[in-house]
Amino acid sequence: MKIFASILIAVIVAAPAYAGDFMVKPLATMRSAPGADKITFLASVGKTMRAFSDRTGFESCAEIATDGTSYGVNITTSRSHIGCAIEKSNVPDGMHSIGETIHSHGNNTAFQPNRSDREFLHMGFDPRAQVVTVGGQDPYNFSAQDYSGRPGYLATPAGLKFQHGAGTSQDVR
């Protein structure tokens, strides 16, 4: 039993960052200038996220944070076409969450689910399993899962949207 415990600890220490069961890959940290407008800052963050999603087809996401004078985000991806794990504590140093998120959807094209997609879809992963194709996402609108989560922003190809529950989507930039 002692050998097993030491091996397990080594695996945990060497593992990539996880949010729940999902691997999280850092993409960028962005901070606004002190006193900057939140929406202006988030529009800039949204352009960075959209460029990543347009290039890769994967979602990107971030917890929105502040230090009282500026805003900041740590943009991450779960390398999934359909989801992105957000950890509320993943914020730039010296900042705290404001309780809102920002994310971008993948592309509106069919794809074969990778390991991360299968985790989000609760499909499991068996390399011998039949290959399936899944429909893409709507990069312009919030999904049902978005509405069931916390308030947040969606970086769309046309700009920035905000929601705080079903039926509340509004263009903000």
KAJOBEL-V545725 format. One record per residue. N is the residue number from 1. SS is DSSP state (@ for helix, = for strand, . for the rest). PSI is psi in degrees with one decimal (* if undefined). BURIAL is + if it has 24 or more other ideal C-beta (glycine too) atoms within 12 Angstrom, else -. Layout:
n: <N;N>
ss: <SS;SS>
psi: <PSI;PSI>
burial: <BURIAL;BURIAL>
This chain:
n: <1;2;3;4;5;6;7;8;9;10;11;12;13;14;15;16;17;18;19;20;21;22;23;24;25;26;27;28;29;30;31;32;33;34;35;36;37;38;39;40;41;42;43;44;45;46;47;48;49;50;51;52;53;54;55;56;57;58;59;60;61;62;63;64;65;66;67;68;69;70;71;72;73;74;75;76;77;78;79;80;81;82;83;84;85;86;87;88;89;90;91;92;93;94;95;96;97;98;99;100;101;102;103;104;105;106;107;108;109;110;111;112;113;114;115;116;117;118;119;120;121;122;123;124;125;126;127;128;129;130;131;132;133;134;135;136;137;138;139;140;141;142;143;144;145;146;147;148;149;150;151;152;153;154;155;156;157;158;159;160;161;162;163;164;165;166;167;168;169;170;171;172;173>
ss: <.;@;@;@;@;@;@;@;@;@;@;@;@;@;.;.;.;=;=;.;.;=;=;.;=;=;=;=;=;=;=;.;.;.;.;.;.;@;@;@;@;@;@;@;@;@;@;@;@;@;@;@;@;@;@;@;.;.;.;=;=;=;=;=;=;=;.;.;.;.;=;=;=;=;=;=;=;.;.;.;.;.;.;.;.;.;.;.;.;.;.;.;.;.;.;=;=;=;=;=;=;=;=;=;.;.;.;.;.;.;=;.;.;.;@;@;@;@;@;@;.;.;.;.;.;.;.;.;.;.;.;.;.;=;.;.;.;.;.;.;.;.;.;@;@;@;@;@;.;.;.;=;=;=;=;=;.;.;=;=;=;=;=;.;.;.;.;.;.;=;=;.;.>
psi: <-34.7;-40.0;-44.8;-45.2;-41.9;-34.5;-43.5;-44.0;-42.3;-39.2;-43.1;-43.3;-36.2;-6.2;154.4;168.4;139.5;144.1;107.0;-124.6;4.1;133.5;139.2;124.2;122.4;140.9;-46.7;154.0;131.1;140.6;143.5;165.1;151.5;134.7;1.5;152.3;132.7;-46.5;-38.9;-44.7;-47.6;-30.7;-38.4;-43.7;-44.2;-38.2;-39.6;-44.1;-43.7;-41.7;-41.8;-48.5;-38.6;-37.2;-38.6;-25.2;-1.6;152.4;154.8;157.7;165.7;150.3;134.0;134.0;166.1;158.8;9.7;-21.3;-22.1;169.2;157.6;158.6;149.0;102.9;131.8;172.3;150.7;7.7;44.0;145.5;-17.3;0.8;164.6;121.5;124.5;125.7;121.7;-28.7;-4.4;82.0;160.1;150.4;136.9;4.3;164.5;153.4;144.6;3.3;13.6;156.5;169.4;140.1;165.7;145.6;159.0;-167.3;162.4;55.8;149.0;151.6;160.9;122.7;131.4;-175.0;-43.3;-43.1;-44.1;-34.6;-48.0;-34.1;0.0;39.4;-18.0;172.2;117.2;112.6;-19.3;-5.5;156.6;139.2;129.7;156.9;136.5;144.6;154.0;-168.7;163.5;106.3;-6.6;-14.4;153.4;149.2;170.2;-38.3;-36.7;-45.3;-30.5;-9.1;-158.0;166.3;146.8;178.9;149.4;124.7;108.4;166.2;-21.0;-6.8;-147.8;134.6;156.5;144.9;150.2;39.2;163.3;133.4;9.6;8.4;131.8;143.4;131.9;-13.3;*>
burial: <-;-;-;-;-;-;-;-;-;-;-;-;-;-;-;-;-;-;+;-;-;+;+;+;+;+;+;-;-;+;+;+;-;-;-;-;-;+;+;-;+;+;+;+;+;+;+;+;+;+;-;+;+;+;-;+;+;+;+;+;+;+;+;+;+;+;-;-;-;+;+;+;+;+;+;+;+;+;+;+;+;+;+;+;+;+;+;+;-;+;+;+;-;-;+;-;+;+;-;+;+;+;+;+;+;+;+;-;-;-;+;-;+;+;-;+;+;+;+;+;-;-;-;-;-;-;-;-;-;-;-;-;-;+;-;+;+;-;+;-;-;+;+;-;-;+;-;-;+;+;+;+;+;+;+;+;-;-;-;+;+;+;+;-;-;-;-;-;+;-;-;+;+>
